[in-house]
Amino acid sequence: MTHDTPRISPGPRFRAALAVAVLADALQLIVFPLFVEGAESPADDLIDLAIGAVLVRLLGWHWEFLPSFLAKLVPGVDLVPFWTLAVASVYRRSKRLAAAEAHIERDL
């Protein structure tokens, strides 16, 4: 295992990232379709860019964010909470890597 792999603990950064992702998905699912033209809205795309930037700032770069952003650009796919799923996936993968690294260190 390399030591440059970012680790995410269930601390304030992860909680903030999860809150941002849930709020963004809720806004895009519930609020924005009522006031703007839905998935084809430039405001929706700007929100996705901002959310992606905030999540990268909080958690570091992870490949899970790229498919989430691209999927949000497809009309109709915005009904799936991709940002929330991406943050949960990043945390799960980080936790699994930390457990594997601890197991390797224990065996040494």
C-alpha positions in Angstrom: 0.0 0.0 0.0 1.2 3.5 -0.8 1.1 6.2 1.9 0.0 8.9 -0.6 -3.6 7.4 -0.7 -5.8 9.9 1.1 -7.6 8.6 4.2 -11.0 9.8 5.2 -12.1 9.6 8.8 -15.7 10.0 9.9 -14.7 13.4 11.2 -15.9 16.9 10.4 -14.6 16.9 6.8 -16.5 13.7 5.9 -19.7 14.9 7.7 -19.5 18.3 5.9 -19.0 16.5 2.6 -21.9 14.2 3.2 -24.1 17.1 4.3 -23.1 19.1 1.1 -23.8 16.1 -1.1 -27.2 15.4 0.5 -28.2 19.0 0.3 -27.2 19.3 -3.3 -29.0 16.2 -4.3 -32.1 17.3 -2.4 -32.0 20.7 -4.0 -31.6 19.3 -7.5 -34.3 16.7 -7.0 -37.0 18.8 -5.2 -36.4 22.5 -5.4 -34.8 23.3 -8.7 -37.4 21.6 -11.0 -40.0 23.8 -9.4 -38.4 27.1 -10.4 -36.1 26.4 -13.4 -36.2 24.2 -16.4 -35.0 21.1 -14.6 -32.1 19.0 -15.8 -31.3 21.2 -18.7 -30.8 24.3 -16.5 -27.5 26.1 -16.5 -28.0 26.8 -12.8 -28.2 23.1 -12.2 -24.9 22.6 -14.1 -23.3 25.4 -12.1 -24.4 23.8 -8.8 -22.8 20.6 -10.0 -19.5 22.3 -10.7 -19.6 24.0 -7.3 -20.5 20.8 -5.5 -17.7 18.9 -7.3 -15.2 21.6 -6.3 -16.4 21.6 -2.7 -16.2 17.8 -2.4 -12.7 17.8 -3.9 -11.7 20.5 -1.4 -13.1 18.5 1.5 -12.1 15.0 0.6 -9.5 15.3 -2.1 -9.7 14.1 -5.7 -11.5 10.7 -6.1 -12.6 9.1 -9.3 -16.1 8.6 -8.0 -16.7 12.3 -8.4 -16.2 12.3 -12.2 -19.0 9.9 -13.1 -21.3 11.6 -10.6 -20.7 15.0 -12.3 -21.1 13.5 -15.9 -24.3 11.7 -14.9 -25.8 14.9 -13.6 -25.4 16.4 -17.0 -27.7 13.9 -18.6 -31.4 15.0 -18.4 -33.5 12.6 -16.3 -30.6 11.0 -14.6 -30.6 13.8 -12.1 -33.2 11.8 -10.1 -30.5 9.6 -8.7 -28.6 11.1 -5.7 -25.2 10.6 -7.3 -23.3 13.1 -5.1 -24.4 11.3 -2.0 -23.5 7.9 -3.5 -20.1 9.2 -4.5 -19.3 10.5 -1.0 -20.5 7.2 0.5 -18.4 5.2 -2.0 -15.3 7.3 -1.3 -15.7 6.7 2.4 -16.3 3.0 2.0 -13.3 2.6 -0.2 -11.1 4.6 2.1 -12.2 2.5 5.1 -11.5 -0.7 3.2 -8.0 0.5 2.2 -7.3 1.5 5.8 -8.4 -2.0 7.0 -6.3 -3.8 4.4 -3.3 -1.6 5.3 -3.7 -2.3 9.0 -4.0 -6.0 8.3 -0.8 -6.0 6.2 1.1 -4.0 9.0 -0.2 -6.5 11.6 1.2 -9.4 9.6 4.6 -7.8 9.2 
